[in-house]
């Protein structure tokens, strides 16, 4: 066995990390204008002022020079569907016809292992190109799709959560499974906590699961309490009315999931638009979390998520792209739309809060604080390099920024994949983009 010291990697840039929610703490973030990030063996060793840390480096230690750029923790996307990559931007008058016309026929193809592998490879490359280093991912109903996703993720040494979708009614015969969850349990045993892979038990949404399947899902969640749970709830009003007809004995759509034991820490509920105060309180009380998916909600006309009500209830909120109803893999573009949704609901979402929601806030909502979403020593070295001069417009706007808030706001409102200069996972560079634009002095 080798006793050699892990190779130290050093990165010079401005550093941004969070240690609290800016909505509830005045001193929620750390900003270091000229910083140095030290990484070894896939973990953060230190983050601090360049002038303080540079003299501690051994002679000849290489330093990646990203001066003028911003290093933040990698983005965390808490809700999206990898089989829907090929049908992103498909027109439909609403959620339910969109599912029937595009989603189900597209997902049918993921029973083919070769098709699933090719889809997973492209999907993960697209995430990394957009600076997303962790995601909670819906596969298709096929076991093969989940295997392909985890194999591709493990090859890149990514921290990803995913799960085979569960549906045993109100869906096409070619996608229907049963209340026998042996495939899901096999996937849990094979992949959950295997390297950086994590399993998410994944009932698609209440209307496509019988009570027998929901009961079996709850039993599986109790048997494996550190797995994740992911599903949809209260996305649009037609869907909510349908759930009321299918489960008339339940108080609300969310109560269906609670009845079957699916509300707990590490449970992530997508959308949460048409909830009442009791629902928001139950999310907070059970340690469940909300994946706010603004581009999807606007695209399908589902409604406007109420961030203030969630905050008032103490519920945890993170951001999700919700590809393919979502219209971009970019968490920056997702922040852009989240800001606008907040304004339409009469509240204001500062840029610092948006970056918190996409990093530490998401890690907290997944029960992974201290592991990802931070530049704190000991955390896994998943981080991104943001280029504030990635486009002529960004360069011009950020040159006139009078504060960190203004700079981050410009990145959120004007940025996209071009603003991601580099993406690192477990200390390894998994995406790098050379600047396409060099501003004149």
C-alpha positions in Angstrom: 0.0 0.0 0.0 1.3 3.4 -0.9 1.9 6.0 1.8 2.5 8.9 -0.6 0.9 12.2 0.1 -2.1 13.1 -2.2 -1.1 15.6 -4.9 -2.2 19.1 -3.9 -4.1 21.1 -6.6 -4.4 24.9 -6.3 -6.8 27.3 -8.0 -6.6 31.1 -7.9 -9.8 33.0 -8.4 -12.5 34.9 -6.4 -14.2 32.5 -4.1 -17.9 32.4 -3.1 -19.4 30.0 -0.7 -22.4 30.0 1.8 -22.8 28.9 5.4 -26.4 30.0 5.9 -29.5 31.1 4.0 -29.2 34.8 3.0 -33.0 35.2 3.6 -32.5 34.5 7.3 -29.0 35.5 8.1 -27.1 38.8 7.5 -23.7 37.0 7.4 -24.6 34.1 5.2 -21.8 33.9 2.7 -18.0 34.3 2.4 -16.5 36.2 -0.5 -12.8 36.4 -1.1 -11.8 38.7 -4.0 -8.4 37.2 -4.5 -8.7 33.6 -3.2 -6.9 30.3 -3.3 -8.7 26.9 -3.3 -6.7 23.9 -2.3 -7.8 20.4 -3.3 -6.3 17.0 -2.6 -7.7 13.4 -3.0 -11.0 14.7 -4.3 -11.7 16.9 -1.3 -11.4 20.6 -0.3 -8.3 21.1 1.8 -8.6 24.9 2.3 -10.1 28.0 0.9 -8.9 31.4 1.8 -7.0 34.6 0.8 -4.3 34.0 -1.8 -1.8 36.1 0.2 -2.3 33.9 3.2 -2.3 30.5 1.6 0.1 30.9 -1.3 3.2 31.0 1.0 2.2 27.6 2.5 2.4 25.8 -0.8 5.4 23.6 -1.5 7.8 25.0 -4.1 6.7 24.0 -7.6 3.0 23.4 -6.7 1.1 24.3 -9.9 -1.6 26.9 -9.5 -4.4 27.1 -12.0 -4.9 30.8 -12.6 -8.5 31.8 -12.9 -8.1 35.4 -11.8 -11.1 37.5 -12.9 -13.3 34.5 -12.6 -15.5 33.2 -9.6 -15.2 29.8 -8.1 -18.4 28.5 -6.4 -19.6 25.1 -5.4 -21.0 23.1 -8.3 -24.7 23.6 -9.0 -27.2 21.1 -7.6 -30.3 20.4 -9.7 -33.0 18.8 -7.6 -35.5 17.8 -10.3 -35.1 16.6 -13.9 -35.8 13.7 -16.3 -32.9 12.3 -18.3 -35.1 10.4 -20.9 -36.8 13.7 -21.7 -33.7 15.3 -23.2 -34.7 14.4 -26.7 -38.1 16.0 -26.4 -37.2 19.3 -24.7 -39.1 22.2 -26.2 -42.1 20.1 -27.4 -45.3 22.1 -27.8 -48.5 21.2 -25.9 -51.4 23.0 -24.3 -50.7 21.6 -20.8 -49.1 19.0 -18.6 -51.4 16.0 -19.2 -51.5 16.2 -23.1 -47.8 16.9 -23.1 -47.2 13.6 -21.2 -49.4 11.6 -23.6 -48.1 13.2 -26.9 -44.4 13.4 -26.2 -43.2 12.1 -22.8 -44.5 8.6 -22.8 -43.6 7.7 -26.5 -40.1 9.1 -25.9 -39.5 7.2 -22.7 -40.6 4.0 -24.3 -37.3 3.8 -26.1 -35.3 3.6 -22.9 -35.9 -0.1 -22.5 -33.2 -0.5 -25.1 -29.9 -0.5 -23.2 -27.9 1.0 -26.1 -30.4 3.8 -26.5 -30.4 4.4 -22.7 -26.6 4.5 -22.6 -26.3 7.0 -25.4 -29.0 9.2 -23.8 -27.3 9.1 -20.4 -23.9 10.0 -21.8 -25.3 13.1 -23.6 -27.4 14.1 -20.6 -24.5 14.0 -18.1 -22.2 15.9 -20.5 -24.9 18.6 -20.8 -25.2 18.9 -17.1 -21.5 19.3 -16.7 -21.3 21.9 -19.5 -23.9 23.9 -17.5 -22.0 23.6 -14.2 -24.3 21.1 -12.5 -22.3 18.5 -10.5 -25.1 16.9 -8.6 -28.7 16.2 -9.7 -31.8 14.2 -8.6 -32.7 12.4 -11.8 -35.8 10.6 -13.0 -35.0 7.7 -15.3 -37.7 5.9 -17.3 -39.8 3.0 -16.0 -37.2 0.6 -17.3 -34.5 -0.9 -15.1 -32.1 -0.6 -18.1 -32.4 3.2 -18.1 -31.4 3.4 -14.4 -28.5 1.1 -15.0 -27.3 3.2 -17.9 -27.6 6.4 -15.9 -25.6 5.1 -13.0 -22.9 3.4 -15.1 -22.3 6.7 -17.0 -22.3 8.7 -13.8 -20.0 6.4 -12.0 -17.5 6.5 -14.9 -17.3 10.2 -14.4 -17.1 9.8 -10.6 -20.1 12.1 -10.1 -22.3 12.5 -7.0 -25.7 11.8 -8.6 -29.0 10.5 -7.4 -31.4 8.7 -9.7 -34.2 6.2 -9.8 -36.3 4.0 -12.0 -39.8 5.6 -12.4 -42.7 3.7 -10.9 -46.1 3.6 -12.7 -48.7 0.9 -12.7 -51.9 2.7 -13.9 -53.1 5.6 -16.1 -50.2 5.2 -18.5 -49.6 3.4 -21.7 -49.4 -0.4 -21.5 -45.8 -0.3 -22.8 -44.7 1.7 -19.7 -46.8 0.0 -17.0 -45.1 -1.9 -14.3 -46.6 -3.3 -11.0 -46.6 -3.1 -7.3 -43.7 -5.6 -7.3 -40.7 -3.3 -6.6 -37.9 -5.9 -6.9 -36.3 -4.0 -9.7 -36.1 -0.9 -7.6 -34.7 -2.9 -4.6 -32.1 -4.5 -6.9 -31.0 -1.1 -8.1 -30.8 0.2 -4.5 -28.6 -2.7 -3.5 -26.4 -2.3 -6.5 -26.0 1.4 -6.7 -27.0 3.3 -3.5 -23.9 4.5 -1.8 -21.8 2.7 -4.3 -19.0 5.2 -4.9 -20.8 8.6 -5.3 -24.1 7.1 -6.6 -27.3 7.5 -4.6 -30.7 6.0 -5.2 -34.0 7.8 -5.3 -37.2 5.9 -5.0 -39.3 7.4 -7.8 -43.1 7.1 -8.1 -43.8 9.4 -11.0 -46.8 11.0 -9.4 -49.9 9.8 -7.5 -52.2 9.4 -10.5 -50.0 6.8 -12.1 -49.6 4.6 -9.0 -52.2 2.3 -7.6 -52.7 2.3 -3.8 -50.9 -1.1 -3.8 -47.9 0.4 -5.5 -47.8 3.5 -3.2 -48.0 1.2 -0.2 -45.1 -0.9 -1.5 -43.2 2.2 -2.2 -43.6 3.3 1.4 -42.4 -0.1 2.6 -39.4 0.2 0.4 -38.6 3.7 1.8 -38.9 2.4 5.3 -36.6 -0.5 4.5 -33.9 1.8 3.1 -34.3 5.0 5.2 -31.2 6.8 3.8 -32.4 6.5 0.2 -34.0 9.5 -1.5 -37.6 9.8 -2.5 -38.6 12.0 -5.5 -42.0 12.6 -7.1 -44.3 15.4 -8.3 -47.1 17.1 -6.4 -49.6 19.9 -7.1 -48.1 20.9 -10.4 -51.3 22.1 -12.1 -54.9 22.4 -11.3 -56.2 19.7 -13.7 -53.7 17.3 -12.1 -54.8 18.3 -8.6 -58.5 17.7 -9.5 -57.6 14.3 -10.9 -55.9 13.3 -7.7 -59.0 14.4 -5.8 -61.1 12.0 -7.8 -58.6 9.1 -7.5 -58.0 9.6 -3.7 -61.2 11.2 -2.3 -60.4 10.0 1.2 -57.2 12.1 1.4 -57.1 15.7 2.6 -54.9 16.9 -0.2 -52.6 15.8 -3.0 -49.6 16.0 -0.7 -51.5 14.0 2.0 -51.6 11.0 -0.4 -47.8 10.8 -0.1 -47.8 11.3 3.6 -50.4 8.6 4.1 -48.1 6.1 2.4 -45.0 7.1 4.4 -43.3 9.1 1.7 -42.7 12.3 3.5 -39.4 12.3 5.4 -35.9 13.7 5.2 -34.4 13.2 1.8 -37.9 13.3 0.1 -38.0 15.9 -2.7 -41.3 17.1 -4.1 -41.3 18.7 -7.5 -43.4 21.9 -8.1 -45.6 22.4 -5.0 -47.5 25.2 -6.7 -51.1 24.5 -5.5 -50.5 23.7 -1.8 -52.3 25.1 1.2 -50.8 26.3 4.4 -51.2 22.8 6.0 -49.3 21.3 3.2 -46.4 23.7 3.5 -46.3 23.1 7.3 -46.2 19.3 6.8 -43.3 19.7 4.4 -41.4 21.6 7.0 -42.4 19.3 9.9 -41.4 16.1 8.1 -38.1 17.4 6.8 -39.3 17.0 3.2 -38.1 19.5 0.6 -39.5 21.4 -2.4 -37.9 21.4 -5.9 -39.0 24.8 -7.4 -39.0 24.4 -11.3 -39.8 27.8 -12.7 -38.9 27.2 -16.4 -41.1 24.2 -16.5 -44.0 25.8 -14.6 -44.0 28.8 -17.0 -43.6 26.6 -20.1 -46.6 24.4 -19.3 -48.6 27.3 -17.7 -48.8 25.3 -14.5 -48.7 28.3 -12.1 -46.4 30.4 -10.0 -44.6 28.9 -7.0 -45.0 31.0 -3.8 -41.5 31.2 -2.3 -42.7 33.5 0.6 -45.3 31.0 1.8 -42.7 28.2 1.7 -40.3 30.5 3.7 -43.0 31.5 6.2 -43.7 27.8 6.9 -40.0 27.0 7.3 -40.0 24.5 4.3 -36.8 23.8 2.5 -36.6 24.9 -1.1 -34.1 24.2 -3.9 -34.2 24.7 -7.6 -34.8 22.2 -10.4 -34.5 22.6 -14.2 -37.2 19.9 -14.8 -35.9 19.1 -18.3 -37.7 18.2 -20.5 -40.7 20.4 -19.6 -38.1 22.8 -18.3 -36.5 24.7 -21.2 -32.8 24.8 -20.2 -30.2 22.7 -18.4 -28.7 25.9 -17.1 -29.2 26.7 -13.4 -28.4 30.3 -14.2 -31.4 30.4 -16.6 -33.4 28.7 -13.9 -32.4 31.4 -11.4 -33.5 34.0 -14.1 -37.0 32.6 -14.2 -37.2 32.0 -10.5 -36.5 35.7 -10.0 -39.3 36.6 -12.4 -41.8 34.2 -10.8 -41.0 35.7 -7.4 -41.7 39.2 -8.7 -45.0 38.1 -10.2 -45.9 36.7 -6.7 -45.1 40.0 -5.1 -41.8 39.1 -3.5 -38.1 39.6 -4.3 -35.4 37.0 -4.8 -31.9 38.5 -4.4 -29.0 37.0 -6.4 -27.2 35.8 -3.3 -30.3 33.8 -2.3 -30.5 32.3 -5.8 -26.9 31.1 -5.7 -27.5 29.7 -2.2 -30.6 27.8 -3.4 -28.5 26.2 -6.2 -25.6 25.2 -3.9 -25.8 24.9 -0.1 -29.6 25.2 0.0 -29.9 22.3 -2.3 -27.4 20.3 -0.4 -29.3 20.9 2.8 -32.6 19.9 1.2 -31.0 16.6 0.2 -29.5 15.9 3.6 -25.9 16.4 2.1 -24.7 19.5 3.9 -21.0 19.2 4.6 -20.6 16.8 1.7 -21.4 19.0 -1.3 -22.6 22.5 -1.9 -19.8 24.2 -0.1 -16.1 25.1 -0.3 -15.5 24.2 3.3 -12.6 22.0 4.2 -13.4 18.3 4.1 -16.2 18.7 1.5 -16.1 16.9 -1.8 -14.3 19.0 -4.4 -17.2 19.7 -6.7 -16.9 23.3 -7.9 -17.3 25.5 -11.0 -15.5 28.4 -12.5 -17.8 31.2 -13.5 -16.7 33.6 -16.3 -18.2 37.0 -15.8 -16.9 38.1 -19.2 -18.3 35.1 -21.1 -20.3 37.2 -23.6 -19.9 40.8 -24.7 -23.0 41.8 -22.8 -22.0 40.1 -19.6 -18.5 41.6 -19.8 -19.9 45.1 -20.3 -22.5 44.7 -17.5 -20.2 43.2 -14.9 -17.6 45.9 -15.7 -20.1 48.4 -14.3 -21.2 46.2 -11.3 -20.9 48.1 -8.1 -21.3 45.1 -5.7 -21.1 41.4 -5.5 -24.9 41.3 -5.6 -24.9 43.2 -8.9 -22.3 40.8 -10.4 -24.2 37.7 -9.4 -27.5 39.2 -10.5 -26.0 39.8 -14.0 -24.7 36.2 -14.2 -28.1 34.9 -13.2 -30.1 37.1 -15.6 -27.7 37.1 -18.5 -25.7 33.9 -18.1 -26.1 30.4 -19.5 -23.7 27.5 -20.3 -21.2 30.0 -21.8 -20.6 31.4 -18.4 -19.3 28.1 -17.1 -15.5 28.3 -17.8 -14.8 24.9 -16.1 -16.5 22.2 -14.0 -14.7 20.1 -11.5 -16.1 16.9 -9.9 -14.2 15.2 -7.0 -11.3 17.4 -7.9 -11.1 16.4 -11.5 -11.8 18.7 -14.4 -14.8 17.2 -16.2 -15.6 20.2 -18.5 -13.6 23.1 -19.7 -14.5 25.9 -22.0 -12.0 28.3 -23.4 -13.2 31.9 -23.3 -14.9 32.8 -26.7 -14.6 36.5 -26.1 -11.7 38.6 -24.9 -12.8 42.2 -24.1 -10.6 45.1 -25.2 -9.2 47.4 -22.6 
